[in-house]
Amino acid sequence: MIKPLVKGLDHINITVENFNETSTWYGQVFGFKLVEKGIQDDKPWGILKSGDALLCVYEHPGLNPHNPELIHQKGYHAMSHFGLKIDDKSKWLAIIEEQNLNILYGGVIEWPFSSAWYLKDPSGWEIEVALWKNTTIQF
């Protein structure tokens, strides 16, 4: 058997409507910290970090890249959502309540090996928050 080369996903790069609003939201909801920032094409960008998870965020108001239906109409591939792994259900449930988060699809979805909550960030990106049973990814 070939030993896997990839150890994990390095980062996800997303375009957002408002850099400051998005950075603040990911900090309040998931504990992301802004670890690098700059200006590109006269617009702010930055790298947000929480644990081993990295988000690279670029501001581009009006681009609306998170709408998969619109992108599919143009003949392109689109990301429907990305997933963040958690390991503390009670802390997550408290954050949902404290931040008054709108959980999609009627609430938690129980998959065979995990529980998942779906929500959208301020720019409309859909996020799956996954809690794996036995705290490890399994199939």
SERORO-93534 format. One line per field, with one value per residue: residue number from 1; x, y, z of N, C-alpha, C, CB in turn; residue in three letters. Coordinates in nm, 2 decimals. Glycine has a CB too. Example, Ala and Ser with C-alpha at 12.3 -4.5 7.8 and 13.67 -1.06 7.14 Angstrom:
2
nr c(1:2);
n_px c(1.32:1.28);
n_py c(-0.57:-0.22);
n_pz c(0.78:0.71);
ca_px c(1.23:1.37);
ca_py c(-0.45:-0.11);
ca_pz c(0.78:0.71);
c_px c(1.32:1.29);
c_py c(-0.33:0.00);
c_pz c(0.78:0.79);
cb_px c(1.13:1.41);
cb_py c(-0.45:-0.06);
cb_pz c(0.90:0.57);
rest c(ALA:SER);
% end
This chain:
139
nr c(1:2:3:4:5:6:7:8:9:10:11:12:13:14:15:16:17:18:19:20:21:22:23:24:25:26:27:28:29:30:31:32:33:34:35:36:37:38:39:40:41:42:43:44:45:46:47:48:49:50:51:52:53:54:55:56:57:58:59:60:61:62:63:64:65:66:67:68:69:70:71:72:73:74:75:76:77:78:79:80:81:82:83:84:85:86:87:88:89:90:91:92:93:94:95:96:97:98:99:100:101:102:103:104:105:106:107:108:109:110:111:112:113:114:115:116:117:118:119:120:121:122:123:124:125:126:127:128:129:130:131:132:133:134:135:136:137:138:139);
n_px c(0.08:0.05:0.19:0.00:0.05:-0.06:-0.11:-0.31:-0.56:-0.44:-0.53:-0.82:-0.93:-1.12:-1.34:-1.48:-1.74:-1.70:-1.41:-1.33:-1.57:-1.60:-1.36:-1.39:-1.63:-1.56:-1.38:-1.53:-1.72:-1.58:-1.33:-1.11:-0.80:-0.65:-0.37:-0.20:-0.19:-0.27:-0.27:-0.41:-0.45:-0.56:-0.74:-0.83:-0.68:-0.63:-0.50:-0.66:-0.65:-0.72:-0.65:-0.52:-0.64:-0.67:-0.79:-0.79:-0.86:-1.01:-1.11:-1.37:-1.61:-1.93:-1.87:-1.98:-1.91:-1.99:-2.23:-2.34:-2.54:-2.55:-2.29:-2.28:-2.46:-2.31:-2.14:-1.93:-1.73:-1.82:-1.78:-1.98:-2.00:-1.77:-1.61:-1.57:-1.40:-1.50:-1.45:-1.59:-1.89:-2.07:-1.96:-1.98:-2.26:-2.32:-2.20:-2.36:-2.60:-2.52:-2.42:-2.64:-2.68:-2.80:-2.90:-2.90:-3.12:-3.30:-3.17:-2.94:-2.78:-2.78:-2.53:-2.41:-2.15:-2.10:-2.21:-2.37:-2.38:-2.51:-2.44:-2.43:-2.17:-2.10:-2.08:-2.22:-2.11:-2.14:-2.10:-2.01:-2.02:-1.86:-1.89:-1.73:-1.82:-1.68:-1.46:-1.28:-1.21:-1.39:-1.49);
n_py c(-0.12:0.22:0.49:0.76:1.08:1.34:1.52:1.67:1.93:2.23:2.51:2.71:2.92:3.21:3.45:3.74:3.97:4.17:4.24:4.31:4.26:3.99:3.88:3.94:3.80:3.53:3.51:3.55:3.34:3.10:3.13:3.20:3.37:3.66:3.63:3.71:3.98:4.20:4.41:4.37:4.45:4.69:4.60:4.46:4.16:3.86:3.61:3.38:3.19:2.90:2.67:2.41:2.49:2.69:2.99:3.17:3.49:3.71:4.04:4.13:4.31:4.25:4.05:3.79:3.50:3.28:3.17:2.89:2.81:3.02:3.02:2.77:2.81:2.96:2.77:2.68:2.51:2.49:2.55:2.40:2.40:2.43:2.23:2.24:2.09:2.01:1.94:1.97:1.95:2.08:2.33:2.43:2.43:2.63:2.85:2.87:2.95:3.19:3.36:3.37:3.21:3.12:2.81:2.59:2.39:2.29:2.22:2.02:1.76:1.42:1.21:0.89:0.86:1.10:1.42:1.71:2.06:2.32:2.64:2.98:3.22:3.58:3.66:3.47:3.22:2.88:2.67:2.37:2.24:1.99:1.72:1.45:1.12:0.94:1.11:1.09:1.09:0.86:0.58);
n_pz c(0.00:-0.08:0.10:0.22:0.08:0.13:0.43:0.54:0.48:0.37:0.34:0.28:0.04:0.02:-0.13:-0.01:0.09:0.28:0.43:0.70:0.85:0.81:0.91:1.18:1.24:1.20:1.40:1.63:1.62:1.56:1.68:1.52:1.45:1.31:1.14:0.94:0.71:0.43:0.14:-0.18:-0.51:-0.43:-0.23:0.08:0.23:0.41:0.64:0.83:1.13:1.32:1.54:1.35:1.12:0.84:0.69:0.39:0.32:0.10:0.01:-0.20:-0.29:-0.42:-0.60:-0.55:-0.54:-0.40:-0.47:-0.58:-0.77:-0.95:-1.05:-1.16:-1.37:-1.54:-1.63:-1.47:-1.21:-0.87:-0.52:-0.28:0.00:0.29:0.53:0.89:1.15:1.48:1.83:2.07:2.17:2.36:2.40:2.13:2.10:2.29:2.17:1.94:2.05:2.20:1.99:1.84:1.60:1.28:1.21:0.94:0.75:0.93:1.17:1.36:1.17:1.17:1.06:0.95:1.08:1.20:1.35:1.22:1.17:0.97:0.85:0.74:0.65:0.69:0.42:0.28:0.24:0.28:0.56:0.70:1.02:1.18:1.40:1.48:1.56:1.83:1.81:1.60:1.25:1.06:0.86);
ca_px c(0.00:0.12:0.17:-0.06:0.13:-0.12:-0.14:-0.42:-0.59:-0.36:-0.61:-0.93:-0.92:-1.25:-1.36:-1.58:-1.80:-1.64:-1.30:-1.33:-1.68:-1.58:-1.26:-1.46:-1.73:-1.49:-1.32:-1.63:-1.79:-1.49:-1.20:-1.00:-0.72:-0.59:-0.22:-0.13:-0.28:-0.21:-0.35:-0.38:-0.54:-0.63:-0.84:-0.76:-0.68:-0.57:-0.50:-0.72:-0.60:-0.78:-0.59:-0.45:-0.73:-0.64:-0.87:-0.73:-0.98:-0.99:-1.23:-1.41:-1.75:-2.01:-1.83:-2.07:-1.86:-2.04:-2.36:-2.32:-2.63:-2.51:-2.17:-2.31:-2.53:-2.20:-2.06:-1.81:-1.75:-1.83:-1.78:-2.11:-1.97:-1.65:-1.64:-1.48:-1.41:-1.49:-1.45:-1.65:-2.03:-2.13:-1.90:-2.04:-2.40:-2.32:-2.17:-2.48:-2.69:-2.46:-2.41:-2.77:-2.66:-2.90:-2.85:-2.98:-3.18:-3.38:-3.09:-2.83:-2.81:-2.70:-2.48:-2.37:-2.03:-2.08:-2.32:-2.33:-2.46:-2.48:-2.47:-2.36:-2.10:-2.16:-2.08:-2.30:-2.04:-2.20:-2.00:-2.05:-1.95:-1.87:-1.85:-1.72:-1.84:-1.55:-1.37:-1.19:-1.28:-1.40:-1.59);
ca_py c(0.00:0.35:0.58:0.89:1.20:1.45:1.50:1.75:2.04:2.34:2.62:2.74:3.06:3.25:3.59:3.79:4.10:4.27:4.17:4.33:4.19:3.85:3.84:3.95:3.69:3.40:3.51:3.54:3.21:2.98:3.15:3.23:3.49:3.71:3.60:3.78:4.06:4.29:4.48:4.33:4.52:4.79:4.54:4.38:4.02:3.81:3.47:3.35:3.07:2.84:2.53:2.38:2.53:2.82:3.05:3.29:3.57:3.83:4.12:4.18:4.34:4.24:3.94:3.69:3.37:3.17:3.13:2.78:2.80:3.12:2.98:2.65:2.86:3.01:2.65:2.66:2.43:2.57:2.48:2.43:2.44:2.37:2.18:2.27:1.99:2.05:1.82:2.00:1.98:2.17:2.46:2.47:2.46:2.76:2.95:2.89:3.03:3.32:3.43:3.36:3.16:3.05:2.68:2.56:2.25:2.24:2.19:1.93:1.65:1.30:1.13:0.76:0.87:1.23:1.51:1.82:2.18:2.40:2.78:3.07:3.33:3.71:3.67:3.37:3.09:2.77:2.60:2.25:2.22:1.85:1.66:1.31:1.02:0.89:1.22:1.07:1.06:0.72:0.53);
ca_pz c(0.00:-0.09:0.21:0.18:0.07:0.19:0.57:0.58:0.40:0.42:0.36:0.19:-0.01:-0.02:-0.16:0.08:0.07:0.37:0.50:0.85:0.91:0.80:1.01:1.31:1.25:1.22:1.53:1.74:1.61:1.56:1.74:1.42:1.47:1.20:1.16:0.83:0.63:0.34:0.04:-0.31:-0.60:-0.35:-0.15:0.19:0.24:0.53:0.67:0.96:1.18:1.44:1.55:1.23:1.01:0.78:0.58:0.33:0.29:0.01:0.00:-0.34:-0.29:-0.54:-0.68:-0.52:-0.58:-0.32:-0.52:-0.67:-0.88:-1.05:-1.11:-1.25:-1.49:-1.62:-1.67:-1.39:-1.09:-0.75:-0.39:-0.21:0.14:0.34:0.67:1.00:1.25:1.62:1.92:2.19:2.14:2.45:2.36:2.01:2.13:2.36:2.07:1.85:2.13:2.23:1.86:1.77:1.47:1.20:1.17:0.83:0.73:1.05:1.29:1.35:1.09:1.21:0.96:1.02:1.17:1.26:1.36:1.14:1.17:0.86:0.86:0.64:0.70:0.64:0.27:0.23:0.23:0.37:0.64:0.78:1.14:1.19:1.52:1.45:1.67:1.88:1.79:1.49:1.12:1.03:0.76);
c_px c(0.09:0.09:0.11:0.04:0.08:-0.15:-0.26:-0.44:-0.52:-0.45:-0.73:-0.92:-1.06:-1.25:-1.49:-1.62:-1.72:-1.53:-1.31:-1.45:-1.66:-1.47:-1.31:-1.55:-1.66:-1.42:-1.42:-1.70:-1.69:-1.35:-1.08:-0.93:-0.66:-0.44:-0.14:-0.23:-0.20:-0.32:-0.31:-0.49:-0.63:-0.74:-0.77:-0.78:-0.61:-0.58:-0.55:-0.68:-0.68:-0.73:-0.50:-0.53:-0.69:-0.74:-0.80:-0.85:-0.94:-1.12:-1.25:-1.56:-1.82:-1.98:-1.92:-2.03:-1.92:-2.17:-2.34:-2.41:-2.59:-2.38:-2.19:-2.38:-2.42:-2.11:-1.94:-1.84:-1.76:-1.82:-1.91:-2.09:-1.83:-1.68:-1.53:-1.50:-1.40:-1.49:-1.52:-1.80:-2.09:-2.08:-1.97:-2.19:-2.41:-2.29:-2.29:-2.58:-2.64:-2.46:-2.54:-2.76:-2.78:-2.85:-2.95:-3.03:-3.25:-3.30:-2.98:-2.87:-2.72:-2.66:-2.44:-2.25:-2.01:-2.21:-2.27:-2.43:-2.41:-2.52:-2.39:-2.29:-2.16:-2.17:-2.16:-2.24:-2.11:-2.09:-2.07:-1.96:-1.97:-1.81:-1.85:-1.74:-1.70:-1.43:-1.27:-1.27:-1.27:-1.50:-1.60);
c_py c(0.12:0.43:0.71:1.00:1.32:1.42:1.58:1.86:2.16:2.47:2.62:2.88:3.10:3.40:3.63:3.93:4.20:4.20:4.18:4.26:4.04:3.80:3.84:3.83:3.56:3.39:3.49:3.40:3.09:3.01:3.17:3.36:3.53:3.71:3.67:3.86:4.15:4.35:4.42:4.39:4.62:4.74:4.46:4.23:3.98:3.66:3.46:3.21:3.03:2.70:2.52:2.43:2.67:2.86:3.17:3.37:3.69:3.90:4.15:4.20:4.32:4.12:3.82:3.55:3.26:3.12:3.01:2.77:2.90:3.08:2.86:2.70:2.91:2.89:2.62:2.57:2.53:2.48:2.51:2.46:2.38:2.33:2.21:2.16:2.05:1.92:1.85:2.05:2.08:2.31:2.51:2.51:2.60:2.87:2.98:2.98:3.18:3.41:3.44:3.32:3.09:2.92:2.63:2.42:2.20:2.20:2.09:1.81:1.53:1.22:1.00:0.78:1.01:1.31:1.64:1.93:2.26:2.54:2.86:3.18:3.46:3.73:3.57:3.23:2.99:2.70:2.48:2.24:2.07:1.80:1.51:1.22:0.96:0.98:1.20:1.05:0.91:0.69:0.38);
c_pz c(0.00:0.03:0.16:0.18:0.15:0.34:0.62:0.47:0.45:0.44:0.26:0.16:-0.05:-0.04:-0.07:0.05:0.15:0.45:0.65:0.91:0.91:0.90:1.15:1.34:1.28:1.35:1.64:1.73:1.62:1.63:1.65:1.46:1.34:1.22:1.05:0.75:0.53:0.25:-0.10:-0.40:-0.53:-0.26:-0.04:0.18:0.37:0.55:0.81:1.00:1.31:1.44:1.42:1.11:0.97:0.68:0.53:0.27:0.21:0.00:-0.15:-0.34:-0.42:-0.63:-0.67:-0.57:-0.51:-0.36:-0.62:-0.79:-0.99:-1.12:-1.20:-1.38:-1.59:-1.67:-1.59:-1.27:-0.97:-0.62:-0.32:-0.07:0.17:0.48:0.77:1.10:1.39:1.71:2.06:2.16:2.23:2.42:2.23:2.03:2.20:2.26:1.98:1.93:2.15:2.10:1.78:1.62:1.41:1.15:1.06:0.84:0.85:1.17:1.26:1.26:1.14:1.10:1.03:1.11:1.23:1.27:1.29:1.15:1.05:0.88:0.75:0.71:0.65:0.49:0.20:0.20:0.33:0.43:0.71:0.90:1.18:1.33:1.49:1.58:1.70:1.85:1.67:1.36:1.09:0.92:0.77);
cb_px c(-0.10:0.09:0.30:-0.18:0.16:-0.25:-0.02:-0.41:-0.74:-0.25:-0.53:-1.07:-0.82:-1.35:-1.38:-1.54:-1.94:-1.75:-1.16:-1.34:-1.81:-1.53:-1.14:-1.53:-1.82:-1.39:-1.25:-1.74:-1.86:-1.47:-1.17:-1.06:-0.61:-0.63:-0.19:-0.05:-0.37:-0.11:-0.34:-0.38:-0.63:-0.69:-0.94:-0.82:-0.61:-0.62:-0.36:-0.87:-0.45:-0.94:-0.70:-0.42:-0.88:-0.50:-1.01:-0.62:-1.05:-0.94:-1.22:-1.36:-1.78:-2.00:-1.69:-2.20:-1.71:-2.05:-2.44:-2.32:-2.77:-2.49:-2.07:-2.41:-2.62:-2.12:-2.03:-1.76:-1.63:-1.97:-1.66:-2.20:-2.07:-1.53:-1.65:-1.49:-1.30:-1.62:-1.31:-1.58:-2.11:-2.11:-1.75:-2.03:-2.47:-2.22:-2.05:-2.55:-2.72:-2.32:-2.30:-2.84:-2.54:-2.96:-2.85:-2.89:-3.07:-3.47:-3.18:-2.78:-2.78:-2.78:-2.36:-2.34:-1.91:-1.99:-2.36:-2.31:-2.44:-2.54:-2.43:-2.46:-1.95:-2.09:-1.94:-2.36:-1.89:-2.29:-1.94:-2.05:-2.00:-1.80:-1.94:-1.58:-1.94:-1.51:-1.29:-1.10:-1.20:-1.43:-1.56);
cb_py c(0.00:0.42:0.60:0.92:1.24:1.49:1.55:1.81:2.06:2.38:2.75:2.69:3.08:3.22:3.61:3.78:4.10:4.34:4.23:4.48:4.23:3.81:3.94:4.08:3.69:3.38:3.65:3.64:3.20:2.94:3.04:3.24:3.46:3.86:3.46:3.67:4.15:4.21:4.63:4.17:4.41:4.89:4.45:4.43:3.95:3.88:3.40:3.37:3.07:2.85:2.42:2.23:2.53:2.82:3.09:3.25:3.61:3.78:4.25:4.07:4.48:4.36:3.89:3.73:3.37:3.22:3.24:2.65:2.83:3.26:2.94:2.55:2.98:3.11:2.67:2.79:2.33:2.65:2.53:2.30:2.39:2.47:2.03:2.41:1.88:2.13:1.78:2.12:1.85:2.13:2.46:2.35:2.35:2.76:2.91:2.75:2.97:3.31:3.38:3.50:3.06:3.14:2.57:2.57:2.16:2.13:2.14:1.87:1.68:1.22:1.19:0.66:0.83:1.31:1.54:1.79:2.26:2.34:2.83:3.13:3.32:3.82:3.67:3.42:3.10:2.68:2.70:2.12:2.32:1.78:1.70:1.27:0.91:0.75:1.25:0.94:1.14:0.64:0.57);
cb_pz c(0.12:-0.22:0.29:0.26:-0.07:0.12:0.65:0.72:0.38:0.31:0.35:0.25:-0.13:0.09:-0.31:0.23:0.10:0.46:0.45:0.88:0.82:0.66:1.00:1.33:1.13:1.10:1.55:1.72:1.47:1.42:1.83:1.28:1.58:1.17:1.16:0.73:0.72:0.25:0.04:-0.32:-0.68:-0.44:-0.23:0.33:0.11:0.65:0.65:0.96:1.21:1.43:1.56:1.22:1.05:0.72:0.64:0.21:0.42:-0.13:0.08:-0.44:-0.24:-0.62:-0.65:-0.59:-0.58:-0.18:-0.58:-0.60:-0.83:-0.98:-1.00:-1.18:-1.45:-1.55:-1.81:-1.33:-1.07:-0.75:-0.30:-0.23:0.23:0.33:0.66:1.06:1.23:1.66:1.95:2.27:2.15:2.60:2.35:1.90:2.21:2.47:1.98:1.83:2.27:2.28:1.78:1.78:1.47:1.09:1.28:0.70:0.69:1.01:1.40:1.49:0.94:1.32:0.88:0.91:1.09:1.16:1.51:0.99:1.30:0.73:1.00:0.54:0.67:0.70:0.22:0.10:0.25:0.29:0.75:0.69:1.26:1.08:1.64:1.39:1.64:1.81:1.91:1.51:1.00:1.16:0.62);
rest c(MET:ILE:LYS:PRO:LEU:VAL:LYS:GLY:LEU:ASP:HIS:ILE:ASN:ILE:THR:VAL:GLU:ASN:PHE:ASN:GLU:THR:SER:THR:TRP:TYR:GLY:GLN:VAL:PHE:GLY:PHE:LYS:LEU:VAL:GLU:LYS:GLY:ILE:GLN:ASP:ASP:LYS:PRO:TRP:GLY:ILE:LEU:LYS:SER:GLY:ASP:ALA:LEU:LEU:CYS:VAL:TYR:GLU:HIS:PRO:GLY:LEU:ASN:PRO:HIS:ASN:PRO:GLU:LEU:ILE:HIS:GLN:LYS:GLY:TYR:HIS:ALA:MET:SER:HIS:PHE:GLY:LEU:LYS:ILE:ASP:ASP:LYS:SER:LYS:TRP:LEU:ALA:ILE:ILE:GLU:GLU:GLN:ASN:LEU:ASN:ILE:LEU:TYR:GLY:GLY:VAL:ILE:GLU:TRP:PRO:PHE:SER:SER:ALA:TRP:TYR:LEU:LYS:ASP:PRO:SER:GLY:TRP:GLU:ILE:GLU:VAL:ALA:LEU:TRP:LYS:ASN:THR:THR:ILE:GLN:PHE);
% end
